[in-house]
Amino acid sequence: MQNTDHNENMKNIILKRTTIESKKEPPYDDIENTRSGNIWKNIPGGHKWLDYFKIYDKEFSRFVNTKPRVLEIGVYRGASLRLWKNFFGEGSFILGIDLNEQCLKHQSPDENIFVEIGDQSNQDFLKDIINRYGPFDIIIDDGSHMASHQIISFMSLFYEGLKVGGIYLVEDLECMYWGSTNTYRDLPSTSVDFFKKLIDFQNEVFSRYSCNDLSINSEDFKNQVDVINISKFLYSVTFYQGVVAIEKEEKNPPRVLHI
Ligand SMILES: C[S@@+](CC[C@H](N)C(=O)[O-])C[C@H]1O[C@@H](n2cnc3c(N)ncnc32)[C@H](O)[C@@H]1O
């Protein structure tokens, strides 16, 4: 088969439209079968995509009862601050930041839940948050959902404000795709384009070395390689529908062992 026919066939398989159905009546599996969903359903004022609970359980369960420090951008009615407190348990520290001063009423210092007022696109404000409360184990961006804000916040917080071993999660990336409004796409390329680009940074080291340079039993083995600063910590970049989760780990230089 010619390559062009093959490509056309693959395209037809992948792009063929289908339907997915939604159930309107409870019980909702995503809520009932998850730890986060079961907590959230009893908290008033919440508003969440149901798919998120599986993601929260998968990405955050390892921090339960480890007294994590959690930063969430976007407080609204305080529902997610309560969710995190209950989810992560005794000793966890929860900080929400929001533009809206009304959100201060969702603080509960006795329970280690705090709120600071400021703009997620203001790097000085974020720096101050890191200095006063960081570094964090978990950072969640559920704020304005604007591309420029999501990118500035990530650039300000991931490298300086997140612990090694921590996770940075950005919600509502669907805002980059809404056909009905351009409000959130306030840059020539979207925040999804930016987060996809992290995969190139993660693998950038390979563009300057050959496999033999990294082979432990070769004479020219390089035990040190230079990488751009962020790629040293980009352990994983995981995309879900509407969400990206980036794990921060200090990486070894890539090594290969031929035995
Ligand atoms: C989707 S709501 C947060 C919902 C909350 N995380 C929850 O799940 O219960 C978004 C919040 O982000 C706040 N916000 C919008 N723009 C912001 C900005 N530039 N900086 C900080 N917060 C912002 C809004 O005031 C609003 O309260």
The ligand as a Gaussian input file, in Angstrom:
#p B3LYP/6-31G(d) Opt

LIG

0 1
 C      -13.226000      28.184000      39.168000
 S      -13.184000      29.278000      40.530000
 C      -12.301000      28.339000      41.744000
 C      -13.092000      27.174000      42.257000
 C      -12.490000      26.462000      43.426000
 N      -11.133000      26.019000      43.161000
 C      -13.341000      25.239000      43.752000
 O      -13.127000      24.197000      43.093000
 O      -14.189000      25.331000      44.629000
 C      -12.035000      30.452000      39.979000
 C      -11.608000      31.499000      41.000000
 O      -10.440000      32.131000      40.467000
 C      -10.461000      33.483000      40.847000
 N       -9.618000      34.257000      39.909000
 C       -9.935000      34.723000      38.683000
 N       -8.912000      35.400000      38.151000
 C       -7.893000      35.319000      39.053000
 C       -6.554000      35.825000      39.066000
 N       -6.061000      36.512000      38.043000
 N       -5.796000      35.570000      40.149000
 C       -6.299000      34.865000      41.217000
 N       -7.562000      34.379000      41.244000
 C       -8.342000      34.598000      40.185000
 C      -11.928000      33.888000      40.805000
 O      -12.162000      34.997000      41.647000
 C      -12.612000      32.600000      41.273000
 O      -12.905000      32.657000      42.655000

